[in-house]
């Protein structure tokens, strides 16, 4: 008895201890959910389930299953028929194709028997097949066994047993609708049972796990960070799982909130469609937006804020994902919407789901909360050619077009509809109403004018000719055009009062009208706002902005922050921050920014993405539509945003290398904002819409010391990067620097005129090494650009119009002119060149020296006829044709006005305003070999604008251009008041692309210069 009592007391004590232990564990577990944190992952194991809204059917990727034959939208999850839970898998095989889905591989025991069971509902047609497939360790299929399944009109179970081969390591299940018939069939509730009745865990066997783009993103990066794969299902699927996920946090992701939390709908009501709410509760976290894109932005914010993910540059190497063991979410609401409703960076404007060269940058853009053309807030580009198609109105209403002459079909530029013709208002309004009727999901329409002018009323003979120029020097068409816009918009709004109308305010319509625009109109003002580093330009632009603020309820910015079009990192982060702070305070609702982003520009694109979402990083909530957040001291705001730059540097290459990377980009920022400012390149274009990125004369500013110091910084960045991702990004950035260095070293610079014999001899003596080095670097540069194709962060979607072989025609022309002027009978420089021609140097150097002797000694005749324009009749120069691209320009032979040799020259005039080009052209017969073209030019003292370029086009027997050889564009302001030269040196082959070269077309191209004189336009071949 005493023994029994002792045992009983011992049992009670153990039971009490167990109860206390369980109570303590439960208390601790509950505390983990109530101490201000919700656990998503613990110790690398999932503690949350992602719940997405209930669709009627789901045709996206099905977790755990993948197509094994055609899918073509015929395979989906459906709630129309289900055996258990909320969904089944439907194959609607209504054609003669084969459709199949296969499960993921599961590990098995070799030689053991396995039994597959499941349920099938055959709605119509012939029975499908279900397979067990066995694979070896390399996942090569060894054997398979199948059974025909399903009963018409109801659910029917099946059983399939098959022994695994002796070398089997994996099994998979295949659902197959073959080509022998058509059928509509549903599959559900599969189980794979192994030896002793042990259940083999197929992933998603009941087809309850779904996904959407937001949930996919969340699951992908939580797994990358923690290793934990969060299950994804609907709420009905959750309920069907019983106790499987008891105690897990519910992560609601999508556009619909849980029925348990109906107040969220009220919180979403006033949010921008790109906004989101992250809402934790006692056992759930809701990541929700009014639209799919809002919920995607919410997931991006969740991953950045709680997981620490950063998408620093496009492509896998550009993402920085911290390794976490645990992941928790604090009990704090996060509600945000973008400060700027329109956030598009070109060319990252495509759909991220679309494969192609731009997919990586499109994915990067979406994850950084940017938009594409498919989901931007406003339409605004050139569009009147779409609204007034010649095919529709050309015959019936020719009066809609300039001078009553409809343009040819397909011509989209150089004309506008006649805004003063009343019928165009009715036509435009009816066309837009029809568009919205056919596209009810569209929220805006573009009334942007066609490119390159062509306004009916801009003709001086038109009765409504404005007879006034605008701020850009064009005929001011603003009142006529914007008055027409108001009329059209008012009519459309009568039927569709919630629509928006965007347009681009540039050229003839760059200035605001004298009256207010309809409040639903959004003009996008065009400017490369790097020009605002010039404070006079900035003040003028701010004054123009204030005028636009008075005329328009909201404004967009169309910007040109290139990018790969420039041949050095074009960095102006400080000015960029100031610009967007200003925009936030002046009713700017967004941007379309042409950038052609590239990792070589470092943080530029990433910084802009952050500024476009919110230029004040401390303001977390934006309750009002496009709210600006609390006003702050601009210095404080700039400091806060600059911490973003420090973050980019550190996350890109690690703390140890960050300071050097920062110094590298601060060097280039100083280069562009201090050294380039004030140059002819900057001054001539600072008041234009954008800078001349085809003019590469800024490269002349880069010194040897610049290259050495920036290379040392980049070498240090690579050396100090620690982790493999940091090293990969450091190498990407160094590869970009390599490209810039090759560019500068191989670039055909135009130097200062040769000032002395010693300088000429030094230049000639250096040719032996310089020529080979430049040719080699130019070739390596081309090869490196091709290699960039394999790295999304470096890939140039639009390659810069900047190709050269490494030959420097300017240097050649300077030496030739020096020899002809100072050593007509020979001399020290000539002797040096003779030694090069006869020495044991490379054939390239010998060819150069021999050709230089031909030109410099005057012993050979030019391949161009009438090279000094001495022959001619009146203003026409024999053998030369005018090359004119714009009306109002003149190309004429003149006597005595300005001539380098003889008495005649060729005068080109009238190219000053409006981006006009003109010049002269001649075709000459050519053989293969090194070819030098030299043209001398003179502009009057005080010339501030314009440039000159020499172009040669080798052609075939049909006159088709086979290649393009051209110099850089040379600023005329640098040599105003004196004669100078432009030289082109290239090796012309005997055939290009398999076609023999018959002749060469020489073009002397002048841009935006009111008066220039050309002389001694010569071409020589070795």
C-alpha positions, 0 to 999 in steps of 0.5 A: 500500500505504501509502495502504491502511495509512493508511486501515486505521489511520484506520478502526481509530481511528474504530471504537475511538472509536465503541466508546468512545462507545457504551460511555460512553453505555451506562455513563451510561444504566446509571448513570442506572438505578443511581445511586439513581433510576429514570427515568420521564420524561426531557425530557418523553418517557416512559421507563416503561411502566405494566403492569397485571394480566392480566384475562380480559376488560377492559370499561373504557375502551380506550386509543386507542379510544372508542365510536361507537355503543352499547356497553352492556358488549358491547364489551371486550378479551378474551384468549379469541381473539387474533391477536397479543399477549395481547388482541383487541377483542371485540364481542358483538353479541347483539341488534338494536342497533348497536355500534361503536368508533372509533380516535383521529384521526391526521394524514394527507396530503390526496389520498394513498391509505391502506391499512388491514389487520387480522385478524378472527375471526368466531365466529358471526353475520354479518360486521361492517364496518371503515371508513376515515374521513377528516376535515377540519381541524375534524374534520368527516367528509368521506368514508368507505369500508368492507369486510365482514370476517371468516371464521367459525371462524378468523382472516382478514386484510383490506385496504381502500384509499381515497384521502383527499379533497383537504381531508382532514387526519385519518383514523380507523378504525371497527369496526362491528357494525350492526343487520342481524344479530347476531354475536360477533367479535374484531378485532386487529393493525390497521395503517394504511399511507400513501404509500411504505409509511410506517406511520401510528401508530394508538394501541393498534392491537393492543389490548394497552394496557389501563387500570384506575382506578389506572393511569388516575390515574397516567397522567393526572397524569404527563401533566399534569405532564410532557406524557409519555403513559405507555403502559399494557399487561399484561405479556403485551402488553409481551412482545408489543411486542418491542424497542419499549420496550427499556430502559423502566422497568416500572411495575407498578400494581394488586393483583398483583405481577410473577412476578419479584417474588413476595416482595411477596405476603408484604409485602402479607399483613399490610397493611390493605386500604387500604394499599399498597407502592411497591417500586422494583427495578433496572428496575421500580417496583411500586405495589400494594395488597391491594385496588383501593383500596389500589393507588389510594391507592398511586398517590395517594401516588406522585403526591404524593411524586414528582410533587408533585401536591396535591388541595387542594379539589374540582374542576379548579381545586383540583388543584395539579400542578407542571410537570416536565421529568424524573421519577425515583423513588428506590430506596426502599421506601414501605409505608403503611397508614392509622392510621384504618381508617374515613375517611368525610367526608360528603357525599363518600362516593359512588362517584367514577365516578358522575356528579352534583353530588357527583362532584367531591367524591367524586373529591377524597376518593378522591385524598386516600385517603378512603373512601366508603360503598361501601368503608368498613371498617364499617357503623354507621348506624341499621339496626334498621328494616331488620332488623325490617321490619314487612312481615315480623314485624308480623303474625306477631310483634307482640311484637317492637315497642313495646307490641305495636304494629308501626309503620306500614310505612315508619316508620323512627324512634321505635321499636326492637325489644324487646330483652328479647323472646328471639325478637328475638335469633333473628330478628336473628341469622338475618336477618344470617346471611342477609344475609352469605350473600347478600352474601359480599363484605360485611365488616360489618353495622350494629346501629345503633338507629333514630333518636329513641328508642322503646325498649320497656324505657324505659317506666316500667311495663316490668318491666325499666325501668332507672330511671336516666338516662345522661350525656346525660339519657336513660333509660340503655338501654346494658346492655339494648341492648348485652347484646342486641348481644353475644348476636346477634353471638355467634350470627352469629360462629359461622358468620361469624367474620371479620365486624364489627358497627358501631353508633352510640352516642348518646341512650339508648345513649350510655354504655358498658355495665357489661360488655365488648362483643364484640371484633368490635363497633365503637361510633361515639361521636357528638360535635361535638368542636369543643366540646373547646375547652372544657377542662372538656368535653374532660376529661369526654369523655376520661373517657367515652372511657376508660370506653368503652376499658375496654368496647370493643376499638375505637371509632369517632368520629361527628363533626359538623365542618360546613361549609356549614351555618355562615355563616362559616368554622368553623375550629379546626385546632389543636383538630382536630389535638389531637383526632386525636392523642388518637384515635390513642392511644385505640383509635379506628379511624376516623370518619364525619364530617358536614362538607358541605365547602366551599372557604370552610372553607379547609384544614379538609377537606384537613387532616382527610384527612391526619390520618385517614391518619396524624396523625404525618407522619414515620411512613412505615411502619405494619406493625401493623394500624391502627398508631399509629407511634412515640410522640412529644412532642405538641408535636413532632407538632402542629408537624409537622402544622401544617406541613401547613397552611402547605403548603396555604396556599402550594400554594393561592395561592403563596408570596407570598400564603400569609402573608395566607391563613394570617392570614385563616384564623387570624383565623377560628380565633381567632373560633370558639375564643376569641370564640364560646366563652362565648357563650350559643350555645356554652354551651347546646350544648357538652355536646350531641351537636352545636351548633345550626347552625340558630341563627345568633346567632354572626353578631352577634359579627362587627364592621365591623372584622372584615369590613374586616380580613378583606376586606383580607387576601383582597384581598391574597391575590388580588393576590399570587397569581402563576400562573393556577392560584393566581389561580383558587384565590385567586378561589374563596376570595375568592368564598367571603369575598364570600358571608360578607360578604354574609351578615353585612351582610344578616343580620337581627341582633337588637341590644341594646334601644334605650337612648335617644332619640338611639339611636332617632333614629340608628337611624331616620335610618340606615334610608334607606340601610340598608334598600336595602343589606340588600335588595340584598345579600340578593338578591346572596347568593342569586344568588352561592349559585346561581353556586357550583353551577358551581364544585365547590369552592364548590358547597353540596351541602346548602344552609344553612337560612339564607335571608332577604330583608334585612328586619330584623324585630328592628330594626323591633320595637325601634323600634315598641316604643320609639315605643309605650312612650316616644312614645304621643302622638308625639315626635322618633322618630315625627316622624323616621319620618313624614319617612321616610314622606313623603320621596323615598326608595325605595318599600321605605323608605316602606313600612317607615316607613308600617308602622312608624307603624301599629304604633308609634302604635297606630292600627291593630289587629293581624291576630292575634285575642286578641294579648294572650291576655286572652280565654279559658276557663281555661287555653285562650286564644281563637283560639290553638292549642297547637303541641306536637311532644313529649309532656310539654309544656304550652301554657296561658293564665295570669293574673297570673304574668307579663304585659307588658300586661294580666293574661294571658299564654301559658305554654309549659313542659316543653321543657327536655330532649331537643331538644323543641319547642313553642309556639302557632299561629294562622292569620290572613287576609292581603293582599299587602304588607310584613308585620310579626310581633312577639311579646314573651316573658319567661323567669325569671332564670337561664334558660340554655337554649332559644331562640325563633323566629317563623315565618310560612307563606303558604298557598293555599286548600287550606291548603298552605304556599307559602313559609317566612318565619322569624326566626333562633333567638334564645337565651333566656339573653341576655334572661333575667329581662326582657321582650324581643321577636322580630320578623319582617318580610317582603314577602308577595306576592299569589301564590307559584308561581302560587297566590294567597295566602289566609292565613298560618299564624303559629307561635311556636316554642320550643326546649328551654326549661322555662318561658317566657311569651308576650304581645302577639303581633301582626301588621300589614300595610302 
